[in-house]
Amino acid sequence: GGMAVRVGYEIALRLGATVVASMDADGQHLPSELSRVVGPILRGEADMVQGSRMLGEFEKESRLRHLGVLFFSRLVFFMTRVPVTDVSNGYRATRAETLKKLVLSQDQFWTSELLIEGWRQNARIAEVPVTVRARSAGASKKPKPLRYGWNFTKAIFQTWLR
């Protein structure tokens, strides 16, 4: 996923985009909420906007996943003081000028990397409510929960330490 997002960002920047938005490709996000995600950037209120199921709505997910979202969001807040409630949400938008400054290399845990890199570049980061539906198609490529959690933690610390 992270490589696909980076390629998409590169193409958007080459085409002269002003704002670049992304969402997960598994049907979890609502394209109709795009204006909500890009709005703060277009109004000059933010450089990056993170979607949040915690502020919005989400269909039932496993208790472990829900706790993971809470834990990792608090961990990133503790490290950066960026007040986010859903660090693993893939629905987001970034001002092109900010995106050009970010160092992105994560292939699977890119959501936290993008946010921490934005913080490192002093981007104004906002969060907006979004809807997250249950996956409509396909199967997750995420590893088992404990391995996923460990790898997500490593990605957060590696990004924060560079």
JOQUI-V53067 format. One line per field, one symbol per residue. ss: DSSP state (a for helix, b for strand, c for the rest). A space follows every 50 residues. Layout:
# JOQUI-V53067
ss = ???
This chain:
# JOQUI-V53067
ss = caaaaaaaaaaaaaccccbbbbccccccbcaaaaaaaaaaaacccccbbb bbbbbbbbccccaaaaaaaaaaaaaaaaaacccccccccccbbbbaaaac cccccccccaaaaaaaaaaaccccbbbbbbbbccccccccccccaaaaaa aaaaaaaaaaac
